[in-house]
């Protein structure tokens, strides 16, 4: 990694893949975790990625329940719509704690480079 203040998506992915090689279970467990929340401020943040888990129940005061992951925060650091880090995993990665991340990928033309790869 560079000894400068500027860290690119490629730098982050290289470090993440190095960590994955050294401790695949620990890194996979870290990235598998998501936290549910209901606050609209974080959900509407311009760069941090969050997912919509489900609509709120009738008795809940919030319209949606969101999910925050480490990947969403990491991509928020880069703060653009085109440079992203993604994880390559099996379909049951989030439901099966024995599954490991296969590798991290850098994307520089999100989502066009994903669509070109047929993912």
MARMIMAR-990375 format. One record per atom (N, C-alpha, C): residue number from 1; residue in three letters; atom name; z, y, x. Coordinates in Angstrom, 1 decimal, m for minus. Layout:
// residues N
+-----+--------+-------+--------+--------+--------+
! num ! residu ! atome !      Z !      Y !      X !
+-----+--------+-------+--------+--------+--------+
! NUM !    ALA !    CA !      Z !      Y !      X !
...
+-----+--------+-------+--------+--------+--------+
END
This chain:
// residues 119
+-----+--------+-------+--------+--------+--------+
! num ! residu ! atome !      Z !      Y !      X !
+-----+--------+-------+--------+--------+--------+
!   1 !    UNK !     N !    0.0 !   m1.2 !    0.8 !
!   1 !    UNK !    CA !    0.0 !    0.0 !    0.0 !
!   1 !    UNK !     C !    0.0 !    1.2 !    0.9 !
!   2 !    UNK !     N !   m0.5 !    2.3 !    0.4 !
!   2 !    UNK !    CA !   m0.6 !    3.6 !    1.1 !
!   2 !    UNK !     C !    0.8 !    4.2 !    1.3 !
!   3 !    UNK !     N !    0.9 !    5.0 !    2.3 !
!   3 !    UNK !    CA !    2.1 !    5.8 !    2.5 !
!   3 !    UNK !     C !    2.0 !    7.2 !    2.0 !
!   4 !    UNK !     N !    1.4 !    7.4 !    0.9 !
!   4 !    UNK !    CA !    1.2 !    8.7 !    0.3 !
!   4 !    UNK !     C !    1.8 !    8.8 !   m1.1 !
!   5 !    UNK !     N !    1.8 !   10.0 !   m1.6 !
!   5 !    UNK !    CA !    2.4 !   10.2 !   m2.9 !
!   5 !    UNK !     C !    1.5 !    9.6 !   m4.0 !
!   6 !    UNK !     N !    0.2 !    9.5 !   m3.8 !
!   6 !    UNK !    CA !   m0.8 !    9.1 !   m4.8 !
!   6 !    UNK !     C !   m0.9 !    7.6 !   m4.8 !
!   7 !    UNK !     N !   m0.5 !    7.0 !   m5.9 !
!   7 !    UNK !    CA !   m0.6 !    5.6 !   m6.1 !
!   7 !    UNK !     C !   m1.7 !    5.4 !   m7.2 !
!   8 !    UNK !     N !   m2.7 !    4.5 !   m6.9 !
!   8 !    UNK !    CA !   m3.7 !    4.3 !   m7.9 !
!   8 !    UNK !     C !   m3.4 !    3.0 !   m8.7 !
!   9 !    UNK !     N !   m4.2 !    2.8 !   m9.7 !
!   9 !    UNK !    CA !   m4.1 !    1.5 !  m10.5 !
!   9 !    UNK !     C !   m4.3 !    0.3 !   m9.6 !
!  10 !    UNK !     N !   m5.3 !    0.5 !   m8.6 !
!  10 !    UNK !    CA !   m5.6 !   m0.6 !   m7.7 !
!  10 !    UNK !     C !   m4.3 !   m0.9 !   m6.8 !
!  11 !    UNK !     N !   m3.7 !    0.2 !   m6.4 !
!  11 !    UNK !    CA !   m2.4 !    0.0 !   m5.6 !
!  11 !    UNK !     C !   m1.4 !   m0.7 !   m6.4 !
!  12 !    UNK !     N !   m1.2 !   m0.3 !   m7.6 !
!  12 !    UNK !    CA !   m0.2 !   m1.0 !   m8.4 !
!  12 !    UNK !     C !   m0.5 !   m2.4 !   m8.7 !
!  13 !    UNK !     N !   m1.8 !   m2.7 !   m9.0 !
!  13 !    UNK !    CA !   m2.2 !   m4.1 !   m9.2 !
!  13 !    UNK !     C !   m2.0 !   m5.0 !   m8.0 !
!  14 !    UNK !     N !   m2.3 !   m4.4 !   m6.8 !
!  14 !    UNK !    CA !   m2.1 !   m5.2 !   m5.5 !
!  14 !    UNK !     C !   m0.7 !   m5.5 !   m5.3 !
!  15 !    UNK !     N !    0.2 !   m4.6 !   m5.6 !
!  15 !    UNK !    CA !    1.7 !   m4.8 !   m5.4 !
!  15 !    UNK !     C !    2.2 !   m5.8 !   m6.5 !
!  16 !    UNK !     N !    1.7 !   m5.7 !   m7.7 !
!  16 !    UNK !    CA !    2.2 !   m6.6 !   m8.8 !
!  16 !    UNK !     C !    1.7 !   m8.0 !   m8.5 !
!  17 !    UNK !     N !    0.5 !   m8.2 !   m8.0 !
!  17 !    UNK !    CA !    0.0 !   m9.5 !   m7.7 !
!  17 !    UNK !     C !    0.7 !  m10.1 !   m6.5 !
!  18 !    UNK !     N !    1.1 !   m9.2 !   m5.5 !
!  18 !    UNK !    CA !    1.9 !   m9.7 !   m4.4 !
!  18 !    UNK !     C !    3.3 !  m10.2 !   m4.9 !
!  19 !    UNK !     N !    3.9 !   m9.4 !   m5.7 !
!  19 !    UNK !    CA !    5.2 !   m9.8 !   m6.3 !
!  19 !    UNK !     C !    5.1 !  m11.1 !   m7.1 !
!  20 !    UNK !     N !    4.0 !  m11.2 !   m7.9 !
!  20 !    UNK !    CA !    3.7 !  m12.4 !   m8.7 !
!  20 !    UNK !     C !    3.6 !  m13.6 !   m7.8 !
!  21 !    UNK !     N !    3.0 !  m13.5 !   m6.7 !
!  21 !    UNK !    CA !    2.8 !  m14.6 !   m5.7 !
!  21 !    UNK !     C !    4.2 !  m15.0 !   m5.2 !
!  22 !    UNK !     N !    5.0 !  m14.0 !   m4.9 !
!  22 !    UNK !    CA !    6.3 !  m14.3 !   m4.3 !
!  22 !    UNK !     C !    7.4 !  m14.9 !   m5.3 !
!  23 !    UNK !     N !    7.4 !  m14.4 !   m6.5 !
!  23 !    UNK !    CA !    8.3 !  m14.8 !   m7.6 !
!  23 !    UNK !     C !    7.6 !  m14.8 !   m8.9 !
!  24 !    UNK !     N !    6.8 !  m15.8 !   m9.2 !
!  24 !    UNK !    CA !    6.0 !  m15.8 !  m10.4 !
!  24 !    UNK !     C !    6.9 !  m15.8 !  m11.7 !
!  25 !    UNK !     N !    7.9 !  m16.6 !  m11.7 !
!  25 !    UNK !    CA !    8.8 !  m16.7 !  m12.9 !
!  25 !    UNK !     C !    9.5 !  m15.4 !  m13.2 !
!  26 !    UNK !     N !   10.1 !  m14.8 !  m12.1 !
!  26 !    UNK !    CA !   10.8 !  m13.5 !  m12.3 !
!  26 !    UNK !     C !    9.9 !  m12.4 !  m12.8 !
!  27 !    UNK !     N !    8.7 !  m12.3 !  m12.2 !
!  27 !    UNK !    CA !    7.8 !  m11.2 !  m12.6 !
!  27 !    UNK !     C !    7.2 !  m11.5 !  m14.0 !
!  28 !    UNK !     N !    6.9 !  m12.7 !  m14.3 !
!  28 !    UNK !    CA !    6.5 !  m13.1 !  m15.7 !
!  28 !    UNK !     C !    7.5 !  m12.8 !  m16.7 !
!  29 !    UNK !     N !    8.8 !  m13.1 !  m16.4 !
!  29 !    UNK !    CA !    9.8 !  m12.8 !  m17.4 !
!  29 !    UNK !     C !   10.0 !  m11.3 !  m17.6 !
!  30 !    UNK !     N !    9.9 !  m10.5 !  m16.5 !
!  30 !    UNK !    CA !   10.0 !   m9.1 !  m16.7 !
!  30 !    UNK !     C !    9.0 !   m8.5 !  m17.6 !
!  31 !    UNK !     N !    7.7 !   m9.0 !  m17.4 !
!  31 !    UNK !    CA !    6.6 !   m8.4 !  m18.2 !
!  31 !    UNK !     C !    6.5 !   m9.1 !  m19.6 !
!  32 !    UNK !     N !    7.2 !  m10.2 !  m19.8 !
!  32 !    UNK !    CA !    7.2 !  m10.8 !  m21.1 !
!  32 !    UNK !     C !    8.0 !  m10.1 !  m22.2 !
!  33 !    UNK !     N !    9.0 !   m9.4 !  m21.7 !
!  33 !    UNK !    CA !   10.0 !   m8.7 !  m22.6 !
!  33 !    UNK !     C !    9.4 !   m7.5 !  m23.2 !
!  34 !    UNK !     N !    9.7 !   m7.4 !  m24.5 !
!  34 !    UNK !    CA !    9.4 !   m6.2 !  m25.3 !
!  34 !    UNK !     C !   10.6 !   m5.8 !  m26.0 !
!  35 !    UNK !     N !   10.7 !   m4.5 !  m26.3 !
!  35 !    UNK !    CA !   11.8 !   m3.9 !  m27.1 !
!  35 !    UNK !     C !   11.3 !   m3.3 !  m28.3 !
!  36 !    UNK !     N !   11.9 !   m3.6 !  m29.4 !
!  36 !    UNK !    CA !   11.5 !   m3.0 !  m30.7 !
!  36 !    UNK !     C !   12.2 !   m1.7 !  m30.9 !
!  37 !    UNK !     N !   11.5 !   m0.7 !  m31.5 !
!  37 !    UNK !    CA !   12.1 !    0.6 !  m31.8 !
!  37 !    UNK !     C !   11.4 !    1.2 !  m33.0 !
!  38 !    UNK !     N !   12.0 !    2.2 !  m33.5 !
!  38 !    UNK !    CA !   11.4 !    2.8 !  m34.7 !
!  38 !    UNK !     C !   11.1 !    4.3 !  m34.5 !
!  39 !    UNK !     N !   11.4 !    4.9 !  m33.4 !
!  39 !    UNK !    CA !   11.2 !    6.3 !  m33.2 !
!  39 !    UNK !     C !    9.8 !    6.7 !  m33.1 !
!  40 !    UNK !     N !    9.4 !    7.7 !  m33.9 !
!  40 !    UNK !    CA !    8.0 !    8.2 !  m33.9 !
!  40 !    UNK !     C !    7.7 !    9.0 !  m32.6 !
!  41 !    UNK !     N !    8.6 !    9.6 !  m32.0 !
!  41 !    UNK !    CA !    8.3 !   10.4 !  m30.8 !
!  41 !    UNK !     C !    7.7 !    9.6 !  m29.7 !
!  42 !    UNK !     N !    8.3 !    8.4 !  m29.4 !
!  42 !    UNK !    CA !    7.8 !    7.5 !  m28.3 !
!  42 !    UNK !     C !    6.5 !    6.9 !  m28.8 !
!  43 !    UNK !     N !    6.5 !    6.5 !  m30.1 !
!  43 !    UNK !    CA !    5.3 !    5.8 !  m30.6 !
!  43 !    UNK !     C !    4.1 !    6.7 !  m30.5 !
!  44 !    UNK !     N !    4.3 !    8.0 !  m30.6 !
!  44 !    UNK !    CA !    3.2 !    9.0 !  m30.6 !
!  44 !    UNK !     C !    3.0 !    9.6 !  m29.2 !
!  45 !    UNK !     N !    3.6 !    9.1 !  m28.2 !
!  45 !    UNK !    CA !    3.5 !    9.6 !  m26.8 !
!  45 !    UNK !     C !    2.0 !    9.6 !  m26.4 !
!  46 !    UNK !     N !    1.5 !   10.6 !  m25.7 !
!  46 !    UNK !    CA !    0.1 !   10.7 !  m25.4 !
!  46 !    UNK !     C !   m0.4 !    9.6 !  m24.4 !
!  47 !    UNK !     N !    0.5 !    9.1 !  m23.5 !
!  47 !    UNK !    CA !    0.0 !    8.1 !  m22.5 !
!  47 !    UNK !     C !    0.7 !    6.8 !  m22.6 !
!  48 !    UNK !     N !    2.0 !    6.7 !  m23.0 !
!  48 !    UNK !    CA !    2.7 !    5.5 !  m23.0 !
!  48 !    UNK !     C !    2.1 !    4.6 !  m24.1 !
!  49 !    UNK !     N !    1.8 !    3.4 !  m23.8 !
!  49 !    UNK !    CA !    1.2 !    2.5 !  m24.8 !
!  49 !    UNK !     C !    2.4 !    1.7 !  m25.5 !
!  50 !    UNK !     N !    2.3 !    1.7 !  m26.8 !
!  50 !    UNK !    CA !    3.2 !    0.9 !  m27.6 !
!  50 !    UNK !     C !    2.4 !    0.1 !  m28.7 !
!  51 !    UNK !     N !    3.0 !   m0.9 !  m29.1 !
!  51 !    UNK !    CA !    2.3 !   m1.7 !  m30.2 !
!  51 !    UNK !     C !    3.1 !   m1.6 !  m31.5 !
!  52 !    UNK !     N !    2.4 !   m1.8 !  m32.6 !
!  52 !    UNK !    CA !    3.0 !   m1.8 !  m33.9 !
!  52 !    UNK !     C !    3.4 !   m3.3 !  m34.2 !
!  53 !    UNK !     N !    4.6 !   m3.5 !  m34.3 !
!  53 !    UNK !    CA !    5.1 !   m4.9 !  m34.5 !
!  53 !    UNK !     C !    4.9 !   m5.3 !  m36.0 !
!  54 !    UNK !     N !    5.4 !   m4.4 !  m36.9 !
!  54 !    UNK !    CA !    5.3 !   m4.7 !  m38.3 !
!  54 !    UNK !     C !    5.6 !   m3.4 !  m39.1 !
!  55 !    UNK !     N !    5.2 !   m3.5 !  m40.3 !
!  55 !    UNK !    CA !    5.6 !   m2.4 !  m41.2 !
!  55 !    UNK !     C !    7.1 !   m2.5 !  m41.5 !
!  56 !    UNK !     N !    7.8 !   m1.4 !  m41.7 !
!  56 !    UNK !    CA !    9.2 !   m1.5 !  m42.1 !
!  56 !    UNK !     C !    9.3 !   m2.0 !  m43.5 !
!  57 !    UNK !     N !   10.5 !   m2.6 !  m43.7 !
!  57 !    UNK !    CA !   10.8 !   m3.1 !  m45.0 !
!  57 !    UNK !     C !   11.1 !   m2.0 !  m46.0 !
!  58 !    UNK !     N !   11.1 !   m2.3 !  m47.3 !
!  58 !    UNK !    CA !   11.4 !   m1.2 !  m48.3 !
!  58 !    UNK !     C !   12.7 !   m0.5 !  m48.1 !
!  59 !    UNK !     N !   13.7 !   m1.3 !  m47.6 !
!  59 !    UNK !    CA !   15.1 !   m0.7 !  m47.5 !
!  59 !    UNK !     C !   15.2 !    0.0 !  m46.1 !
!  60 !    UNK !     N !   14.2 !   m0.1 !  m45.2 !
!  60 !    UNK !    CA !   14.3 !    0.6 !  m43.9 !
!  60 !    UNK !     C !   13.8 !    2.0 !  m44.0 !
!  61 !    UNK !     N !   14.4 !    2.9 !  m43.4 !
!  61 !    UNK !    CA !   14.0 !    4.3 !  m43.5 !
!  61 !    UNK !     C !   12.7 !    4.6 !  m42.7 !
!  62 !    UNK !     N !   12.3 !    3.7 !  m41.8 !
!  62 !    UNK !    CA !   11.1 !    3.9 !  m41.0 !
!  62 !    UNK !     C !    9.9 !    3.2 !  m41.5 !
!  63 !    UNK !     N !    8.8 !    3.8 !  m41.4 !
!  63 !    UNK !    CA !    7.5 !    3.2 !  m41.9 !
!  63 !    UNK !     C !    7.1 !    2.0 !  m41.0 !
!  64 !    UNK !     N !    7.3 !    2.1 !  m39.7 !
!  64 !    UNK !    CA !    6.8 !    1.0 !  m38.8 !
!  64 !    UNK !     C !    7.9 !    0.7 !  m37.8 !
!  65 !    UNK !     N !    7.8 !   m0.5 !  m37.3 !
!  65 !    UNK !    CA !    8.6 !   m1.0 !  m36.1 !
!  65 !    UNK !     C !    7.6 !   m1.2 !  m35.0 !
!  66 !    UNK !     N !    7.9 !   m0.5 !  m33.9 !
!  66 !    UNK !    CA !    7.0 !   m0.5 !  m32.7 !
!  66 !    UNK !     C !    7.6 !   m1.4 !  m31.6 !
!  67 !    UNK !     N !    6.8 !   m1.7 !  m30.6 !
!  67 !    UNK !    CA !    7.2 !   m2.5 !  m29.5 !
!  67 !    UNK !     C !    6.9 !   m1.8 !  m28.2 !
!  68 !    UNK !     N !    7.8 !   m1.7 !  m27.3 !
!  68 !    UNK !    CA !    7.6 !   m1.1 !  m26.0 !
!  68 !    UNK !     C !    7.7 !   m2.2 !  m24.9 !
!  69 !    UNK !     N !    6.7 !   m2.3 !  m24.0 !
!  69 !    UNK !    CA !    6.7 !   m3.2 !  m22.9 !
!  69 !    UNK !     C !    6.7 !   m2.5 !  m21.6 !
!  70 !    UNK !     N !    7.0 !   m3.2 !  m20.5 !
!  70 !    UNK !    CA !    6.9 !   m2.7 !  m19.2 !
!  70 !    UNK !     C !    5.4 !   m2.3 !  m18.9 !
!  71 !    UNK !     N !    4.5 !   m3.1 !  m19.4 !
!  71 !    UNK !    CA !    3.1 !   m2.7 !  m19.1 !
!  71 !    UNK !     C !    2.7 !   m1.4 !  m19.8 !
!  72 !    UNK !     N !    3.2 !   m1.2 !  m21.0 !
!  72 !    UNK !    CA !    3.0 !    0.1 !  m21.7 !
!  72 !    UNK !     C !    3.5 !    1.3 !  m21.0 !
!  73 !    UNK !     N !    4.7 !    1.1 !  m20.4 !
!  73 !    UNK !    CA !    5.3 !    2.2 !  m19.6 !
!  73 !    UNK !     C !    4.5 !    2.4 !  m18.3 !
!  74 !    UNK !     N !    4.1 !    1.3 !  m17.7 !
!  74 !    UNK !    CA !    3.4 !    1.4 !  m16.4 !
!  74 !    UNK !     C !    2.0 !    2.1 !  m16.6 !
!  75 !    UNK !     N !    1.4 !    1.8 !  m17.7 !
!  75 !    UNK !    CA !    0.1 !    2.5 !  m18.0 !
!  75 !    UNK !     C !    0.3 !    3.9 !  m18.4 !
!  76 !    UNK !     N !    1.5 !    4.3 !  m18.9 !
!  76 !    UNK !    CA !    1.8 !    5.6 !  m19.2 !
!  76 !    UNK !     C !    1.9 !    6.5 !  m18.0 !
!  77 !    UNK !     N !    2.3 !    5.9 !  m16.9 !
!  77 !    UNK !    CA !    2.4 !    6.6 !  m15.6 !
!  77 !    UNK !     C !    1.0 !    7.1 !  m15.2 !
!  78 !    UNK !     N !    0.0 !    6.3 !  m15.3 !
!  78 !    UNK !    CA !   m1.3 !    6.7 !  m14.9 !
!  78 !    UNK !     C !   m1.9 !    7.7 !  m15.8 !
!  79 !    UNK !     N !   m1.5 !    7.7 !  m17.1 !
!  79 !    UNK !    CA !   m1.7 !    8.8 !  m18.0 !
!  79 !    UNK !     C !   m3.2 !    9.1 !  m18.3 !
!  80 !    UNK !     N !   m4.0 !    8.1 !  m18.2 !
!  80 !    UNK !    CA !   m5.4 !    8.3 !  m18.7 !
!  80 !    UNK !     C !   m5.8 !    7.3 !  m19.7 !
!  81 !    UNK !     N !   m6.9 !    7.5 !  m20.3 !
!  81 !    UNK !    CA !   m7.4 !    6.5 !  m21.3 !
!  81 !    UNK !     C !   m8.3 !    5.5 !  m20.6 !
!  82 !    UNK !     N !   m8.7 !    5.7 !  m19.3 !
!  82 !    UNK !    CA !   m9.6 !    4.7 !  m18.7 !
!  82 !    UNK !     C !   m9.0 !    3.9 !  m17.6 !
!  83 !    UNK !     N !   m8.0 !    4.3 !  m16.9 !
!  83 !    UNK !    CA !   m7.4 !    3.5 !  m15.9 !
!  83 !    UNK !     C !   m6.2 !    2.8 !  m16.4 !
!  84 !    UNK !     N !   m6.3 !    1.4 !  m16.4 !
!  84 !    UNK !    CA !   m5.2 !    0.6 !  m17.0 !
!  84 !    UNK !     C !   m4.9 !   m0.6 !  m16.2 !
!  85 !    UNK !     N !   m3.7 !   m1.1 !  m16.3 !
!  85 !    UNK !    CA !   m3.3 !   m2.4 !  m15.7 !
!  85 !    UNK !     C !   m3.2 !   m3.3 !  m16.9 !
!  86 !    UNK !     N !   m3.7 !   m4.5 !  m16.7 !
!  86 !    UNK !    CA !   m3.5 !   m5.6 !  m17.7 !
!  86 !    UNK !     C !   m3.0 !   m6.8 !  m17.1 !
!  87 !    UNK !     N !   m2.5 !   m7.7 !  m17.9 !
!  87 !    UNK !    CA !   m2.0 !   m9.0 !  m17.4 !
!  87 !    UNK !     C !   m2.9 !  m10.1 !  m18.0 !
!  88 !    UNK !     N !   m3.2 !  m11.1 !  m17.1 !
!  88 !    UNK !    CA !   m4.0 !  m12.2 !  m17.6 !
!  88 !    UNK !     C !   m3.1 !  m13.4 !  m17.9 !
!  89 !    UNK !     N !   m3.0 !  m13.8 !  m19.1 !
!  89 !    UNK !    CA !   m2.1 !  m14.8 !  m19.6 !
!  89 !    UNK !     C !   m2.7 !  m15.8 !  m20.6 !
!  90 !    UNK !     N !   m2.0 !  m16.9 !  m20.8 !
!  90 !    UNK !    CA !   m2.5 !  m17.8 !  m21.8 !
!  90 !    UNK !     C !   m2.1 !  m17.2 !  m23.2 !
!  91 !    UNK !     N !   m2.7 !  m17.7 !  m24.2 !
!  91 !    UNK !    CA !   m2.4 !  m17.2 !  m25.6 !
!  91 !    UNK !     C !   m1.0 !  m17.3 !  m26.0 !
!  92 !    UNK !     N !   m0.3 !  m18.3 !  m25.5 !
!  92 !    UNK !    CA !    1.1 !  m18.5 !  m25.9 !
!  92 !    UNK !     C !    2.1 !  m18.0 !  m24.9 !
!  93 !    UNK !     N !    1.7 !  m17.1 !  m24.0 !
!  93 !    UNK !    CA !    2.6 !  m16.5 !  m23.0 !
!  93 !    UNK !     C !    3.8 !  m15.9 !  m23.6 !
!  94 !    UNK !     N !    3.7 !  m15.1 !  m24.6 !
!  94 !    UNK !    CA !    4.9 !  m14.4 !  m25.2 !
!  94 !    UNK !     C !    5.8 !  m15.3 !  m26.0 !
!  95 !    UNK !     N !    5.3 !  m16.4 !  m26.5 !
!  95 !    UNK !    CA !    6.2 !  m17.3 !  m27.2 !
!  95 !    UNK !     C !    6.7 !  m18.5 !  m26.4 !
!  96 !    UNK !     N !    6.1 !  m18.7 !  m25.2 !
!  96 !    UNK !    CA !    6.5 !  m19.9 !  m24.4 !
!  96 !    UNK !     C !    7.1 !  m19.4 !  m23.0 !
!  97 !    UNK !     N !    8.4 !  m19.4 !  m22.8 !
!  97 !    UNK !    CA !    8.9 !  m18.8 !  m21.6 !
!  97 !    UNK !     C !    8.6 !  m19.6 !  m20.3 !
!  98 !    UNK !     N !    7.9 !  m20.8 !  m20.5 !
!  98 !    UNK !    CA !    7.5 !  m21.5 !  m19.3 !
!  98 !    UNK !     C !    6.2 !  m21.0 !  m18.8 !
!  99 !    UNK !     N !    5.4 !  m20.3 !  m19.6 !
!  99 !    UNK !    CA !    4.1 !  m19.8 !  m19.2 !
!  99 !    UNK !     C !    4.3 !  m18.7 !  m18.2 !
! 100 !    UNK !     N !    3.4 !  m18.6 !  m17.2 !
! 100 !    UNK !    CA !    3.5 !  m17.6 !  m16.2 !
! 100 !    UNK !     C !    2.2 !  m16.7 !  m16.3 !
! 101 !    UNK !     N !    2.4 !  m15.4 !  m15.8 !
! 101 !    UNK !    CA !    1.2 !  m14.6 !  m15.7 !
! 101 !    UNK !     C !    0.3 !  m15.2 !  m14.6 !
! 102 !    UNK !     N !   m1.0 !  m15.2 !  m14.9 !
! 102 !    UNK !    CA !   m2.0 !  m15.7 !  m14.0 !
! 102 !    UNK !     C !   m2.3 !  m14.7 !  m12.9 !
! 103 !    UNK !     N !   m2.5 !  m13.4 !  m13.3 !
! 103 !    UNK !    CA !   m2.7 !  m12.3 !  m12.4 !
! 103 !    UNK !     C !   m2.7 !  m11.0 !  m13.1 !
! 104 !    UNK !     N !   m2.6 !   m9.9 !  m12.4 !
! 104 !    UNK !    CA !   m2.7 !   m8.6 !  m12.9 !
! 104 !    UNK !     C !   m4.1 !   m8.1 !  m12.6 !
! 105 !    UNK !     N !   m4.7 !   m7.3 !  m13.5 !
! 105 !    UNK !    CA !   m6.0 !   m6.7 !  m13.3 !
! 105 !    UNK !     C !   m6.0 !   m5.2 !  m13.4 !
! 106 !    UNK !     N !   m6.9 !   m4.6 !  m12.7 !
! 106 !    UNK !    CA !   m7.1 !   m3.1 !  m12.8 !
! 106 !    UNK !     C !   m8.4 !   m2.9 !  m13.6 !
! 107 !    UNK !     N !   m8.3 !   m1.9 !  m14.5 !
! 107 !    UNK !    CA !   m9.5 !   m1.5 !  m15.2 !
! 107 !    UNK !     C !   m9.7 !    0.0 !  m15.0 !
! 108 !    UNK !     N !  m11.0 !    0.3 !  m14.8 !
! 108 !    UNK !    CA !  m11.3 !    1.7 !  m14.5 !
! 108 !    UNK !     C !  m12.2 !    2.3 !  m15.5 !
! 109 !    UNK !     N !  m12.6 !    1.6 !  m16.6 !
! 109 !    UNK !    CA !  m13.4 !    2.1 !  m17.6 !
! 109 !    UNK !     C !  m13.0 !    1.5 !  m18.9 !
! 110 !    UNK !     N !  m11.7 !    1.6 !  m19.2 !
! 110 !    UNK !    CA !  m11.1 !    1.0 !  m20.4 !
! 110 !    UNK !     C !  m11.6 !    1.7 !  m21.7 !
! 111 !    UNK !     N !  m12.0 !    1.0 !  m22.7 !
! 111 !    UNK !    CA !  m12.1 !   m0.5 !  m22.8 !
! 111 !    UNK !     C !  m13.4 !   m1.1 !  m22.5 !
! 112 !    UNK !     N !  m14.4 !   m0.2 !  m22.0 !
! 112 !    UNK !    CA !  m15.7 !   m0.7 !  m21.8 !
! 112 !    UNK !     C !  m15.8 !   m1.9 !  m20.8 !
! 113 !    UNK !     N !  m15.0 !   m1.9 !  m19.8 !
! 113 !    UNK !    CA !  m15.1 !   m3.0 !  m18.8 !
! 113 !    UNK !     C !  m14.5 !   m4.3 !  m19.4 !
! 114 !    UNK !     N !  m13.6 !   m4.2 !  m20.4 !
! 114 !    UNK !    CA !  m13.1 !   m5.4 !  m21.0 !
! 114 !    UNK !     C !  m14.2 !   m6.0 !  m21.9 !
! 115 !    UNK !     N !  m14.9 !   m5.1 !  m22.7 !
! 115 !    UNK !    CA !  m15.9 !   m5.5 !  m23.6 !
! 115 !    UNK !     C !  m17.1 !   m6.1 !  m22.8 !
! 116 !    UNK !     N !  m17.4 !   m5.6 !  m21.6 !
! 116 !    UNK !    CA !  m18.5 !   m6.1 !  m20.8 !
! 116 !    UNK !     C !  m18.2 !   m7.5 !  m20.3 !
! 117 !    UNK !     N !  m16.9 !   m7.8 !  m20.1 !
! 117 !    UNK !    CA !  m16.5 !   m9.1 !  m19.6 !
! 117 !    UNK !     C !  m16.4 !  m10.1 !  m20.7 !
! 118 !    UNK !     N !  m16.5 !   m9.6 !  m22.0 !
! 118 !    UNK !    CA !  m16.4 !  m10.5 !  m23.1 !
! 118 !    UNK !     C !  m15.0 !  m10.9 !  m23.5 !
! 119 !    UNK !     N !  m14.0 !  m10.1 !  m23.0 !
! 119 !    UNK !    CA !  m12.6 !  m10.4 !  m23.3 !
! 119 !    UNK !     C !  m12.2 !   m9.8 !  m24.6 !
+-----+--------+-------+--------+--------+--------+
END
